[in-house]
Amino acid sequence: MKNNLILLLLSVCFSSSILQAQELSQSYLYDEFKDGLVLFKDGRRSSAMLNYNTTVEEMLYKNGEQIWAIANPLEIAAIDIQGDMFVYVNKHIFYQVVKVGVGEVYVEWKTTYFSQGKGAGYGGYSTTAAITNYSTFQEGAAVTKLTPNEKFSYKPDNRYWIKNAKGKYVNVTTIKMLQKNFPAKNVKAFCEENNLVHTKHADMLKILEYCFR
Protein backbone atom coordinates (compact mmCIF):
# COMPACT_ATOMS: atom_id res chain seq x y z
CA MET A 1 0.00 0.00 0.00
CA LYS A 2 1.29 3.48 -0.85
CA ASN A 3 3.43 4.96 1.95
CA ASN A 4 2.84 1.77 3.96
CA LEU A 5 -0.32 3.31 5.40
CA ILE A 6 -2.53 0.56 6.84
CA LEU A 7 -6.02 1.04 5.53
CA LEU A 8 -9.31 -0.70 6.05
CA LEU A 9 -10.65 -1.68 2.66
CA LEU A 10 -14.07 -0.16 3.11
CA SER A 11 -14.81 2.48 0.51
CA VAL A 12 -17.32 5.28 0.79
CA CYS A 13 -20.32 4.70 -1.45
CA PHE A 14 -22.77 7.52 -2.09
CA SER A 15 -25.98 7.47 -4.09
CA SER A 16 -25.86 10.18 -6.77
CA SER A 17 -29.40 11.20 -5.90
CA ILE A 18 -28.42 11.67 -2.28
CA LEU A 19 -25.41 13.74 -3.24
CA GLN A 20 -27.75 16.09 -5.06
CA ALA A 21 -30.11 16.33 -2.11
CA GLN A 22 -27.75 16.35 0.86
CA GLU A 23 -24.89 18.64 1.84
CA LEU A 24 -22.72 15.77 3.01
CA SER A 25 -19.72 18.08 3.18
CA GLN A 26 -21.18 19.35 6.45
CA SER A 27 -20.13 16.02 7.94
CA TYR A 28 -16.46 16.82 7.44
CA LEU A 29 -14.20 18.82 9.73
CA TYR A 30 -12.35 20.39 6.79
CA ASP A 31 -13.72 21.76 3.54
CA GLU A 32 -11.43 19.41 1.63
CA PHE A 33 -9.03 16.55 2.21
CA LYS A 34 -5.71 17.96 3.37
CA ASP A 35 -2.12 16.79 3.34
CA GLY A 36 -1.48 15.06 6.63
CA LEU A 37 1.00 12.86 8.39
CA VAL A 38 0.26 9.61 10.19
CA LEU A 39 2.75 8.94 13.00
CA PHE A 40 3.03 5.30 14.01
CA LYS A 41 4.13 4.07 17.42
CA ASP A 42 7.01 2.12 15.85
CA GLY A 43 8.46 5.33 14.41
CA ARG A 44 7.13 5.07 10.87
CA ARG A 45 5.59 8.10 9.20
CA SER A 46 3.18 8.10 6.27
CA SER A 47 1.83 11.00 4.24
CA ALA A 48 -1.84 10.95 3.29
CA MET A 49 -4.75 13.13 2.20
CA LEU A 50 -6.88 13.19 5.34
CA ASN A 51 -10.17 14.49 6.66
CA TYR A 52 -12.33 13.71 9.68
CA ASN A 53 -15.97 12.77 9.36
CA THR A 54 -17.77 14.29 12.34
CA THR A 55 -21.00 12.36 11.82
CA VAL A 56 -19.55 8.86 12.10
CA GLU A 57 -16.46 10.13 13.96
CA GLU A 58 -13.92 8.46 11.74
CA MET A 59 -10.58 9.47 10.26
CA LEU A 60 -10.66 9.07 6.48
CA TYR A 61 -7.98 8.82 3.81
CA LYS A 62 -8.41 9.77 0.16
CA ASN A 63 -6.62 7.99 -2.65
CA GLY A 64 -7.67 9.31 -6.05
CA GLU A 65 -11.46 9.32 -6.09
CA GLN A 66 -11.78 6.67 -3.39
CA ILE A 67 -12.11 7.29 0.32
CA TRP A 68 -11.04 4.75 2.90
CA ALA A 69 -11.18 4.43 6.66
CA ILE A 70 -7.89 4.03 8.49
CA ALA A 71 -7.56 0.64 10.13
CA ASN A 72 -5.50 -0.57 13.10
CA PRO A 73 -5.65 2.81 14.89
CA LEU A 74 -4.01 1.23 17.94
CA GLU A 75 -0.75 1.32 15.97
CA ILE A 76 -1.04 5.09 15.48
CA ALA A 77 0.63 7.48 17.93
CA ALA A 78 -0.86 10.63 16.42
CA ILE A 79 -2.14 12.19 13.22
CA ASP A 80 -0.99 15.64 12.13
CA ILE A 81 -3.24 17.49 9.68
CA GLN A 82 -1.36 20.68 8.92
CA GLY A 83 -0.64 21.38 12.57
CA ASP A 84 -3.88 19.99 13.97
CA MET A 85 -2.95 17.01 16.13
CA PHE A 86 -5.28 14.05 16.66
CA VAL A 87 -4.94 11.05 18.97
CA TYR A 88 -6.81 7.77 18.86
CA VAL A 89 -9.24 7.16 21.73
CA ASN A 90 -11.42 4.10 21.13
CA LYS A 91 -13.34 2.25 18.44
CA HIS A 92 -12.65 4.49 15.40
CA ILE A 93 -12.78 7.84 17.24
CA PHE A 94 -9.97 10.39 17.30
CA TYR A 95 -9.81 13.50 19.49
CA GLN A 96 -8.08 16.70 18.46
CA VAL A 97 -5.53 17.91 21.01
CA VAL A 98 -5.77 21.67 21.56
CA LYS A 99 -3.54 23.63 23.93
CA VAL A 100 -5.47 26.09 26.09
CA GLY A 101 -3.52 28.19 28.56
CA VAL A 102 -1.22 25.85 30.46
CA GLY A 103 -3.41 22.84 29.77
CA GLU A 104 -4.77 20.70 26.97
CA VAL A 105 -8.30 19.93 25.89
CA TYR A 106 -9.32 16.97 23.76
CA VAL A 107 -12.01 17.92 21.27
CA GLU A 108 -14.37 15.20 20.13
CA TRP A 109 -15.65 16.67 16.88
CA LYS A 110 -19.21 15.49 16.43
CA THR A 111 -22.08 16.49 14.14
CA THR A 112 -25.67 15.46 14.68
CA TYR A 113 -28.12 15.57 11.79
CA PHE A 114 -31.86 15.28 11.91
CA SER A 115 -34.63 15.14 9.34
CA GLN A 116 -36.59 18.27 8.52
CA GLY A 117 -39.10 16.12 6.69
CA LYS A 118 -39.71 14.45 3.36
CA GLY A 119 -40.50 16.38 0.20
CA ALA A 120 -44.23 17.10 0.11
CA GLY A 121 -44.54 18.85 -3.23
CA TYR A 122 -44.42 22.51 -4.31
CA GLY A 123 -40.93 22.79 -2.87
CA GLY A 124 -42.09 22.14 0.68
CA TYR A 125 -41.21 19.52 3.26
CA SER A 126 -43.54 17.63 5.54
CA THR A 127 -42.28 16.39 8.89
CA THR A 128 -45.18 13.95 8.99
CA ALA A 129 -44.62 12.48 5.54
CA ALA A 130 -43.75 8.79 5.65
CA ILE A 131 -40.10 7.94 5.06
CA THR A 132 -39.80 5.13 2.54
CA ASN A 133 -37.48 3.85 -0.18
CA TYR A 134 -34.33 4.35 1.83
CA SER A 135 -30.99 4.64 0.15
CA THR A 136 -27.77 4.43 2.14
CA PHE A 137 -24.37 5.95 2.35
CA GLN A 138 -21.47 4.13 3.90
CA GLU A 139 -18.44 5.77 5.49
CA GLY A 140 -15.96 3.28 6.83
CA ALA A 141 -17.89 0.80 8.92
CA ALA A 142 -20.94 3.01 9.45
CA VAL A 143 -24.04 2.81 7.26
CA THR A 144 -26.75 5.46 7.44
CA LYS A 145 -30.19 5.27 5.83
CA LEU A 146 -31.40 8.29 3.90
CA THR A 147 -34.12 9.14 1.42
CA PRO A 148 -33.18 10.99 -1.77
CA ASN A 149 -35.87 13.65 -1.24
CA GLU A 150 -35.46 13.99 2.50
CA LYS A 151 -34.05 17.24 3.85
CA PHE A 152 -31.60 17.19 6.72
CA SER A 153 -30.25 19.79 9.10
CA TYR A 154 -26.89 19.53 10.77
CA LYS A 155 -25.75 20.94 14.08
CA PRO A 156 -22.45 20.76 15.96
CA ASP A 157 -22.55 18.41 18.93
CA ASN A 158 -18.93 18.53 20.05
CA ARG A 159 -17.72 17.02 23.30
CA TYR A 160 -14.79 18.37 25.28
CA TRP A 161 -12.49 16.29 27.46
CA ILE A 162 -9.53 16.82 29.76
CA LYS A 163 -7.28 14.27 31.45
CA ASN A 164 -7.22 13.82 35.19
CA ALA A 165 -4.17 12.96 37.29
CA LYS A 166 -4.59 9.28 36.42
CA GLY A 167 -4.63 9.99 32.69
CA LYS A 168 -8.33 9.24 32.36
CA TYR A 169 -10.52 11.33 30.05
CA VAL A 170 -13.02 13.50 31.91
CA ASN A 171 -15.99 15.10 30.16
CA VAL A 172 -16.17 18.91 30.57
CA THR A 173 -18.68 19.70 27.83
CA THR A 174 -21.18 21.58 30.00
CA ILE A 175 -20.86 24.50 32.41
CA LYS A 176 -21.78 22.19 35.27
CA MET A 177 -19.05 19.72 34.30
CA LEU A 178 -16.50 22.52 33.98
CA GLN A 179 -17.38 23.92 37.40
CA LYS A 180 -17.08 20.48 38.98
CA ASN A 181 -13.58 19.96 37.58
CA PHE A 182 -12.40 23.54 38.15
CA PRO A 183 -13.96 24.38 41.54
CA ALA A 184 -11.68 27.38 42.08
CA LYS A 185 -13.15 29.11 39.03
CA ASN A 186 -16.51 30.82 38.66
CA VAL A 187 -17.24 29.51 35.19
CA LYS A 188 -20.81 30.75 34.91
CA ALA A 189 -19.87 34.30 35.93
CA PHE A 190 -16.96 34.34 33.47
CA CYS A 191 -19.28 33.30 30.63
CA GLU A 192 -21.85 35.96 31.52
CA GLU A 193 -19.26 38.73 31.86
CA ASN A 194 -17.71 37.91 28.49
CA ASN A 195 -20.89 36.93 26.60
CA LEU A 196 -19.57 33.43 25.96
CA VAL A 197 -21.73 30.49 24.91
CA HIS A 198 -20.24 27.13 25.79
CA THR A 199 -21.88 25.39 22.82
CA LYS A 200 -19.81 27.53 20.43
CA HIS A 201 -16.39 26.04 19.78
CA ALA A 202 -14.41 29.30 19.82
CA ASP A 203 -16.14 30.40 23.02
CA MET A 204 -15.55 27.03 24.65
CA LEU A 205 -11.82 27.32 24.04
CA LYS A 206 -11.83 30.74 25.75
CA ILE A 207 -13.70 29.26 28.70
CA LEU A 208 -11.22 26.41 28.98
CA GLU A 209 -8.29 28.79 28.72
CA TYR A 210 -9.76 30.68 31.68
CA CYS A 211 -10.16 27.43 33.60
CA PHE A 212 -6.54 26.45 33.03
CA ARG A 213 -5.09 29.79 34.22
C-alpha positions as CSV (number, residue, x, y, z in Angstrom):
1,M,0.0,0.0,0.0
2,K,1.3,3.5,-0.9
3,N,3.4,5.0,1.9
4,N,2.8,1.8,4.0
5,L,-0.3,3.3,5.4
6,I,-2.5,0.6,6.8
7,L,-6.0,1.0,5.5
8,L,-9.3,-0.7,6.1
9,L,-10.7,-1.7,2.7
10,L,-14.1,-0.2,3.1
11,S,-14.8,2.5,0.5
12,V,-17.3,5.3,0.8
13,C,-20.3,4.7,-1.5
14,F,-22.8,7.5,-2.1
15,S,-26.0,7.5,-4.1
16,S,-25.9,10.2,-6.8
17,S,-29.4,11.2,-5.9
18,I,-28.4,11.7,-2.3
19,L,-25.4,13.7,-3.2
20,Q,-27.8,16.1,-5.1
21,A,-30.1,16.3,-2.1
22,Q,-27.7,16.4,0.9
23,E,-24.9,18.6,1.8
24,L,-22.7,15.8,3.0
25,S,-19.7,18.1,3.2
26,Q,-21.2,19.3,6.4
27,S,-20.1,16.0,7.9
28,Y,-16.5,16.8,7.4
29,L,-14.2,18.8,9.7
30,Y,-12.4,20.4,6.8
31,D,-13.7,21.8,3.5
32,E,-11.4,19.4,1.6
33,F,-9.0,16.5,2.2
34,K,-5.7,18.0,3.4
35,D,-2.1,16.8,3.3
36,G,-1.5,15.1,6.6
37,L,1.0,12.9,8.4
38,V,0.3,9.6,10.2
39,L,2.8,8.9,13.0
40,F,3.0,5.3,14.0
41,K,4.1,4.1,17.4
42,D,7.0,2.1,15.9
43,G,8.5,5.3,14.4
44,R,7.1,5.1,10.9
45,R,5.6,8.1,9.2
46,S,3.2,8.1,6.3
47,S,1.8,11.0,4.2
48,A,-1.8,10.9,3.3
49,M,-4.8,13.1,2.2
50,L,-6.9,13.2,5.3
51,N,-10.2,14.5,6.7
52,Y,-12.3,13.7,9.7
53,N,-16.0,12.8,9.4
54,T,-17.8,14.3,12.3
55,T,-21.0,12.4,11.8
56,V,-19.6,8.9,12.1
57,E,-16.5,10.1,14.0
58,E,-13.9,8.5,11.7
59,M,-10.6,9.5,10.3
60,L,-10.7,9.1,6.5
61,Y,-8.0,8.8,3.8
62,K,-8.4,9.8,0.2
63,N,-6.6,8.0,-2.7
64,G,-7.7,9.3,-6.0
65,E,-11.5,9.3,-6.1
66,Q,-11.8,6.7,-3.4
67,I,-12.1,7.3,0.3
68,W,-11.0,4.8,2.9
69,A,-11.2,4.4,6.7
70,I,-7.9,4.0,8.5
71,A,-7.6,0.6,10.1
72,N,-5.5,-0.6,13.1
73,P,-5.6,2.8,14.9
74,L,-4.0,1.2,17.9
75,E,-0.8,1.3,16.0
76,I,-1.0,5.1,15.5
77,A,0.6,7.5,17.9
78,A,-0.9,10.6,16.4
79,I,-2.1,12.2,13.2
80,D,-1.0,15.6,12.1
81,I,-3.2,17.5,9.7
82,Q,-1.4,20.7,8.9
83,G,-0.6,21.4,12.6
84,D,-3.9,20.0,14.0
85,M,-2.9,17.0,16.1
86,F,-5.3,14.0,16.7
87,V,-4.9,11.1,19.0
88,Y,-6.8,7.8,18.9
89,V,-9.2,7.2,21.7
90,N,-11.4,4.1,21.1
91,K,-13.3,2.3,18.4
92,H,-12.7,4.5,15.4
93,I,-12.8,7.8,17.2
94,F,-10.0,10.4,17.3
95,Y,-9.8,13.5,19.5
96,Q,-8.1,16.7,18.5
97,V,-5.5,17.9,21.0
98,V,-5.8,21.7,21.6
99,K,-3.5,23.6,23.9
100,V,-5.5,26.1,26.1
101,G,-3.5,28.2,28.6
102,V,-1.2,25.9,30.5
103,G,-3.4,22.8,29.8
104,E,-4.8,20.7,27.0
105,V,-8.3,19.9,25.9
106,Y,-9.3,17.0,23.8
107,V,-12.0,17.9,21.3
108,E,-14.4,15.2,20.1
109,W,-15.6,16.7,16.9
110,K,-19.2,15.5,16.4
111,T,-22.1,16.5,14.1
112,T,-25.7,15.5,14.7
113,Y,-28.1,15.6,11.8
114,F,-31.9,15.3,11.9
115,S,-34.6,15.1,9.3
116,Q,-36.6,18.3,8.5
117,G,-39.1,16.1,6.7
118,K,-39.7,14.5,3.4
119,G,-40.5,16.4,0.2
120,A,-44.2,17.1,0.1
121,G,-44.5,18.9,-3.2
122,Y,-44.4,22.5,-4.3
123,G,-40.9,22.8,-2.9
124,G,-42.1,22.1,0.7
125,Y,-41.2,19.5,3.3
126,S,-43.5,17.6,5.5
127,T,-42.3,16.4,8.9
128,T,-45.2,13.9,9.0
129,A,-44.6,12.5,5.5
130,A,-43.7,8.8,5.7
131,I,-40.1,7.9,5.1
132,T,-39.8,5.1,2.5
133,N,-37.5,3.9,-0.2
134,Y,-34.3,4.4,1.8
135,S,-31.0,4.6,0.1
136,T,-27.8,4.4,2.1
137,F,-24.4,6.0,2.4
138,Q,-21.5,4.1,3.9
139,E,-18.4,5.8,5.5
140,G,-16.0,3.3,6.8
141,A,-17.9,0.8,8.9
142,A,-20.9,3.0,9.4
143,V,-24.0,2.8,7.3
144,T,-26.7,5.5,7.4
145,K,-30.2,5.3,5.8
146,L,-31.4,8.3,3.9
147,T,-34.1,9.1,1.4
148,P,-33.2,11.0,-1.8
149,N,-35.9,13.6,-1.2
150,E,-35.5,14.0,2.5
151,K,-34.0,17.2,3.8
152,F,-31.6,17.2,6.7
153,S,-30.3,19.8,9.1
154,Y,-26.9,19.5,10.8
155,K,-25.8,20.9,14.1
156,P,-22.5,20.8,16.0
157,D,-22.6,18.4,18.9
158,N,-18.9,18.5,20.1
159,R,-17.7,17.0,23.3
160,Y,-14.8,18.4,25.3
161,W,-12.5,16.3,27.5
162,I,-9.5,16.8,29.8
163,K,-7.3,14.3,31.4
164,N,-7.2,13.8,35.2
165,A,-4.2,13.0,37.3
166,K,-4.6,9.3,36.4
167,G,-4.6,10.0,32.7
168,K,-8.3,9.2,32.4
169,Y,-10.5,11.3,30.0
170,V,-13.0,13.5,31.9
171,N,-16.0,15.1,30.2
172,V,-16.2,18.9,30.6
173,T,-18.7,19.7,27.8
174,T,-21.2,21.6,30.0
175,I,-20.9,24.5,32.4
176,K,-21.8,22.2,35.3
177,M,-19.1,19.7,34.3
178,L,-16.5,22.5,34.0
179,Q,-17.4,23.9,37.4
180,K,-17.1,20.5,39.0
181,N,-13.6,20.0,37.6
182,F,-12.4,23.5,38.2
183,P,-14.0,24.4,41.5
184,A,-11.7,27.4,42.1
185,K,-13.1,29.1,39.0
186,N,-16.5,30.8,38.7
187,V,-17.2,29.5,35.2
188,K,-20.8,30.8,34.9
189,A,-19.9,34.3,35.9
190,F,-17.0,34.3,33.5
191,C,-19.3,33.3,30.6
192,E,-21.8,36.0,31.5
193,E,-19.3,38.7,31.9
194,N,-17.7,37.9,28.5
195,N,-20.9,36.9,26.6
196,L,-19.6,33.4,26.0
197,V,-21.7,30.5,24.9
198,H,-20.2,27.1,25.8
199,T,-21.9,25.4,22.8
200,K,-19.8,27.5,20.4
201,H,-16.4,26.0,19.8
202,A,-14.4,29.3,19.8
203,D,-16.1,30.4,23.0
204,M,-15.5,27.0,24.7
205,L,-11.8,27.3,24.0
206,K,-11.8,30.7,25.7
207,I,-13.7,29.3,28.7
208,L,-11.2,26.4,29.0
209,E,-8.3,28.8,28.7
210,Y,-9.8,30.7,31.7
211,C,-10.2,27.4,33.6
212,F,-6.5,26.5,33.0
213,R,-5.1,29.8,34.2
